[in-house]
Amino acid sequence: MIFQSYKLPIIFCVYSFLSTFNPSSPFLALYLVQLGISQEQVYSSVYPIWTYSYFGCLLILGLIGEYIGYKVSIVFGTIGYVISSVMLVTTSDLLLIQLQEVAYAFNSAAYIIFTSYIYCVERESYQTVTSLVRFSYLVGTVTSALLGQALLWTPFSKDASSTGIGMIVLFYIGLGFSCAAVLWAFSTFPSKVQHSSISSQHLIQPNANTDIETDTSTSTNTQANKSFYTSLRGLLRDMINAYKNPTVLAWSIWWGISLGIHHLALTFWQVLIIAVDSKGASHWTGYISSVTYLLAACSAMIPIKMEKFLSRHLSVLFVVVSWVLGGSLVAFGLSPTIWFATIFFILYSCQFEFMVPIVSVQVAANMKARVGLVFSVNTMLVMITQIIVQFIIGKQALNLTIRNQFICMGGILIVLGFIYLILGVCGITRKGVNNYDQGREYTIVESQVNEKESSVQ
């Protein structure tokens, strides 16, 4: 009985570990450079493909999940991880490397679908299961990074790394775990789950009698269509009402912009490390990745102990955190040595992870219903922001160097902090004026009452 109650959480945790255990991940940029692709091509022609593909891949897998099944969607997306790994170890052609970014975008989108799938299967214990899955994700990321760094430091791998032979071993290990993730999901995930969008009971009316005449079937289809449009209108109405809440709107906009930039920062940080210290990158990238994830995970636990304090200073938090995040990215881009780069990257990551539970709680706490809908729309906002920023800093527009890209992204967050500072000051001023007007009206009314009482006496 105990095993049955923990069966699905264990299944999901194992998948999360397998799908994120990739010793080559911290060294991807270095590996691409060793294949003959220049640093500029890595951040201007290769990595942006993932950014532009991610939106479409998520849409495709989302449709597959809704109309065919979440299990099929997750397995299909995870196969993209396998294809990406195979292409990395078999080709050095720039076009094919760009195509593997599309394949990996399917894997990234599959993990988003995976989190929705958990909600459909484990609604009652969703918070607990997602925490365990997140822990498994962390364990897979940190241990694989440490393993990759350790293997690169073995005498055999160190001697061969200059030709790419040592590093390619890491990709074969990642390929093995990606295949294991596909097989695990295919063989263990439940197939029949309730969909998370508009419930099917509103779309299809079940028939008790199997011998139905044609006109009855037509009537049922008409009712189903009306029910669909009614549900859709209700969905749009709830979404509009949700964003009429100033708190939800403020946090959603901040989250959309900051997370979009965060995705880009996590995508390009390896390239900047190589630009800062190309010789030391292979020796320290794995350790930087593992330490950053560990400290960031600890930072995510801090808000639990500061709930009351944070609730009283949310407006200040908008401004201060935006400045810290932006300043850290600017300093990261200007770092003269790998040690300074490491410090500022860890500071940025810890501060961002500190904000993750705060944003989730604030949005959910100010919602009466449709919390999942708001988070879905916010995810779309994140991807739109990511695409816009990538377009601006990439070769399609400004064509910035990797250092200037991080400076630009940090500058956006600093400007965002100033915008929220101005809005906060305006809100305090408006509140003060309203309180003054109310107090003045109360004084006038009170004086009139006193005059009437005096005249009566």
N, C-alpha and C positions, 0 to 999 in steps of 0.2 A: 504493500500500500504506500509506503514512504517513497519507494522508487517511482511508482506511478505518478505521485504528485510532483515529483521533480524530473520526470522523464522529458517533458518538452523543454523546460529551462536548460537541462543538460544538452539536449540536442541543439538548441539554438546557440549555446555558449561554445560548443565544439565547432559549429559552422563559423561563428564569428572569429574564433581563433585560427581556423584553417584558412579562411579567406583573407586574413590580414597578416599571416605569417609569411613574410617575404624578405629574406636577408638582403636582397639586392636593392630594396627600395631607397635606402639612404644614399646609394651610390649610383643611381640611374643617370644623373647628369654627367658624372665622371665617366661612366661607361660609354655614354653616347659620344663624349669628346674623344675617348680612346678609339672609337669606331671610325673617326675621321670627320665627325660633324663638329663644326666650330661652336664655340660658346654662344656666339650671336645667333646662329641658326637654332640652337637648342631653345633659347628663350623667345625667339621671334618667329620661328617656323615650325617647331615641334610641339612644345607645351601648349601654345594657344589653341591647337587643334582639339585638345581635350576640353578646353573651356567652351568652344563653340559647339562641340558635339554633345556635351553633357545634357543640355536642355532637350534636344531631340531624342536622345537615348532614354531619358527619364519619361518623356511623353509616350514613347513606343512601349516601354516596359510597363508603364502604368495602364495603358490600354489592354495589353496582354493580360495583366493581372486582373483587371475588371471583367473581361469578357471570356478569358480562357481559364485563368487560375493564377494565384500568386505563386504557387510552387513552380509552375512552368516559367513564369516571368523571372523568378530568382535563379533557376537553373540556367535559363537562356542567358541571363546577364553574367553569371559566373563563368559560363563558357567563354565569354569575352576576355576574362582574365587568363584563361588557358591560351587562347589565340594570341593575346598580347605577349605572353611569356614565350611562346613558340617563335613568334616573329622577331623578338629581341635576340634570341640565340641563333637565329638562322640567317639574318640579313643585316646589311649595313647601308642599304639603299635608303636615301632620305625619304622618298615617297612612301616606301613600305613602313618606315619608322613612323611617319605621320599617320598612316592607316592603323598602326597598332595603338595609337592614341585614341582613335575612335573605338577600337575594341575595348580598351581599358575604361573608356567612358561608360560603356555598357556595364562593366563591373561596378563602377562607382554608383551608377544609377540603381543597380540591383541591390546594393546595401541599403539605399533609401527605401526601396520597396520592401526589403526584409524587415525594417522597423515597423512599417505599416502591417505587414503580415503578423508580426508578434502581437500587435494590438488586436487583430482579428481573432487570434487563437487564444491569447491569454489576457482578456480584458480585465478580469478581476484582480490579477496580480501583475498588471502591466508595468507599474513603476519598479517593482522588485525585479522582474525579469529583465527589463531594459538596463537596470543597474548592473546586473550580473553579466549581461551581454557586453555592456560597455567595459566592464572589468576584463572580460575575455579579449576584447579588442585591444585594450591596453597591454595585456600580457603578451599577446601575439606580436604587437608592434615593437615593444621593448626587447623581448627576448630574441626576436629575429634580427633586430638591429645589432644587438650585442654579439649574436652568433656571426653575423656577416663581418663585423669588425674583427672578431677573433680569427676567423678564417683568412681574412686578408693579411693578418699579421703573422700567420704561420710561415715558416721559411720557404716552403714550396710556393705558396700563393704570392708571397712578397716578391720572389724572384720573377714569377710569371706575370705579375700584374701589369708590367709595362707593355706587354703584348695583348693584354685582355684575357689571357687564358685563365688566370686565377680568379678574376672577377666573374667570368662567365659561369663558374661553378655555382655562384650564388643564384644566378638566374635559373639554373637547372633545379636547384632546391626549391625555389619559388614555384617553378612549373609543377613539381611533384605535389606541393601543397595545394596548388590551384586545382589540379585534377582530383585530389582527395576531397576538396570542398564541393566540387560538382557531384561526385559520387555520394557524398554524405547527404547533401540536400535532396538529391533525387531519391535516395533509398529511405530516408527517415522523416522528411517533412510531411505532415498531413496534407492531403490534397483538397479536402472539402472544408472550406472556411466561409464565414459570412463576410461579404464584401464591406469595405469601409465607407464607400460613397453612398449614393442614394440606395436605400435598402430595396432589395429585389421584391419585397412584398408590396411595395408601392408601384412596381412596374408590371408585375404579372399577377393576375388573379387566378388562383388555382381552381380547377373545376372538380366538383364532387362526383358528377356523373360523366362517364366516359363517352356515352352516346349523346353527342351534342349536335344540334342542327346548325346549319351554316349561319343563319341569322343570329343565333345566340353567340357563336364564336366571333362574329363581326362586332356584336355589341360589347363583348368582353374586351376585344382589341381596342375599341373606341374608348372604353372606360380606362383601360391601361394607358392609352396615349394621354387622356385628360389627366390621369393621375401623375404621369411623368412630367407634364408641363406644370402642373400644380406644385409638384415637388421641386422642380427647377426654379420656379418663381419664388417659392419659399426659401430656397437656398440662396438666391441672389439677394432677397430682402434681408435675410439674416446676416449676410456678409456686409451689406451696406450699413446696417444698424451697428454691427460690431465695430466698424472703423469710424463710426460717429463718436465713439468713446475716445476722448483726447488721449487718455493714457495708453490704450491699445494702439492708437495711430502713431503716437510718439515712439513707443518701444518698437513697433513693427518697422517703421522707417529706419530707426537707428540700427536694428538688427539686420535688415536687408542690406544696408550699405556696408556695415562693418563685417558681416559674415562673407559677403561677396569679395571684399578685399582680403579677408582671412584665407579664403580658398586660393587666391592668387599668391599670397605670401607663402603658403605651404607648398605650392607648386614650384616656385622659383627660388626658394631659399638655398637649395643645393648649388645652383648656378652662381649665386653671389658668393658662397663660400669658396668655390673654385676661383672666382675672380679675385678674391682677397688673398688666398693662399693656395695656389694650384698644387704645390708639392705636399702640403700638409692635409689637404682635403681627404685623401684616401685613408689617412691615419686617424682622423678625428670625426669624420661625418657620422659614423655609426654611434659613437658615444654622445655626440651632440644631440642626435635624434632621440636616443633612449633617455638621456637625462632630462631633456625638454619635456617629453611625454610624462615622465614620472612626476616632475615638479608641477606641471600643468594640471595633472590629475589631483594632486594635493591642493592646489589652489581652488579647484572646483568645489572642495569641501568647506572652504572658509565661510561662504555665505550662510551656512547652516548655523554657525555660532554668532552671526551678526545680523540676524533677521530683523530685530526691532530697530537697531541703529540704521540699517540700510533703508528701511521703510520710511524713516523720517528725513532722509537726505537723498531721495531719488533724483531730484533736479540737479543737485550738485554732482551726483554720480555720473549723469550723462556727460557733463562737461569734463570733469577730471579724467574719467576713463578714456574718453575720446582723445584728450591731449596726451595721456600716457601712451596709449596705443600708437597714435600718430608719431609722437616723439621717438618712440622705440624703433619704429620702422625707418624713420629718417636717420637716426643714429646707426641703425643696422646697415643702411645703404652707404653711410659715410665711414664705416669702420676701417681703420688702417691695418688691423691685424685680425687673425682668426679668433683671438681671445675676446677682443671687444665685440666682434660679430656674434660670438656665442652668448655673451652676457646679454646683449640687447635682444637677441632672438628669444632667449629664455624668458626675459622680462616681458616681452610682447606676448608670448604664448601663455604664460601664467596669468597675465592680466585678462586676456581674452577668455580663457577657461573659467576664470573667476566670474565673468559676466554671464556665462551660459545659463546656469540655474536661475540667476536673478531675472533674466529676460523671460524665461519660460514661466516662472512663477507669476511675474507681473502681468503677462498677457493672459494666462489662464485665470488668475484671480479676478480680473476685470471682465470676464466673459460669463454670460449666463448660459450659453449653449454654443454649439458649433465651434468648439475649440480646435478640433481637427481641421476644419475648413480654414480658419484663420492661419494656422501653422502652414497649411498647404499653399495659401496665397503668399505668405511670407517667404516660403521656399522659392516660389516663382520670382518674387522680387529680388531675392538673393542672386538667382541665376541671371536675371536681367542686368543687375548691377555689375555682376562679374563680367558679362559680355561687353557692356559699355566701357568699363574701365580697361579691360583687355584691349579693346579696339583703340582707345585713346592713347594708351602708353605703347602699343605695339607698332609694327611697321606700317600699318594701314593709316596711321595718323601722325603722332609725334615721333615715332621710331626712336624711343629712348634707350640708352644703355641700361644694363641690368641694375647698376647702382642708382641711376636716375629714376628707374621704374619704382624702386622701393621708396625713394624720396618723394615721388609724386603720390604714391598710395598713402604714405604717412601724412603728406600735406592735405589730402582729401579728408582724412580723419580729424586733423587739427581744425580745419575749416568747419567740419561738422560740429565739433565742440563749441566753436564760437557761435554758430547758428543756434544751438540749443541754449547757450548762455544768453543770447539776445532774447530768445523766446521766453526763457525763464525770468529775466528781468522785466520784460513786458507783462508777463503773467502776474508777477508780484506787484507791479505798479498798478495794473488793472484791478487786482484784488484789493489793494489799498484804497484806490479811488472808490470802488464799490462800497467798501466798509465805511469810508468817510461819508459818502452820500447817505448810506443807511443811518449812520449815527446822526447826521445833520437832520434828516427827516424825522428821526425819533425825537430829537431835541425840539424841533419846531412843533410837532404834535403835542409833546409834553407841556410846552409853554402855553399852547392854545387851551389845553385842558385846565391848566392852572388859572388862566385868565377867566375862563367860564366859571370855575368854582369860586373865584374871588367875587365875580359880579353877582352870583347867586347869593353869596353871603351878605 
